[in-house]
Amino acid sequence: QQQVKQSPQSLIVQKGGISIINCAYENTAFDYFPWYQQFPGKGPALLIAIRPDVSEKKEGRFTISFNKSAKQFSLHIMDSQPGDSATYFCAGSGGVSGTYKYIFGTGTRLKVLA
Amino acid sequence: SAVISQKPSRDICQRGTSLTIQCQVDSQVTMMFWYRQQPGQSLTLIATANQGSEATYESGFVIDKFPISRPNLTFSTLTVSNMSPEDSSIYLCSVARVGDTQYFGPGTRLTVL
């Protein structure tokens, strides 16, 4: 009930291409879905987040698509750049407990080739 | 957002010893969390640090092994006790205000020999 499944585990994309990372959640009480970007030796940094009342959110080259009925959401990175090479984590949060705990996906290691 | 610092940034420790990691945030926050991230793995929540009361631990983590303090709204410590090589990991603190997202510190990279 608490899992967030993330795929693929790793991804190689050519510069200028589109990177797509998918996540699926089980807990229907989740009401907040952030994406984090983590570079080696650094802490995760918030990239973009969405709530289930919208189906898409775009910030620059980064877009979240959200499908509430399928309990799935995805991150699209348009015009991928070598500087986007990092590990990306999706997460789900919310529910009755109100503890604001995040359940993280397993991560996707993205490499963008120059 | 929030500016978060952790000390130490890294350490190499001997088996059986303990290490205390500090997390300092630049402004008052409602919640502080401690995570463990093993090499190449995802983030696992250890506990929620509660100001003025005992921390709330996740399944698999106990207070005797990971005692946590939170004396005020900007500071928390995590101690890794009686360390073994299996405790080698990155330890991250994160903070949040009600209705806001979690922001992470830079992490403490721990190696236990």
Interface residues (C-beta under 8 A of the other chain):
Chain A: Y32 P34 Y36 G41 K42 G43 P44 A45 L46 A49 F89 T99 Y100 K101 Y102 F104 G105 T106 G107
Chain B: I4 M31 F33 Q41 S42 L43 L45 T48 T56 L92 A96 V98 T101 Q102 Y103 F104 G105 P106 G107 R109
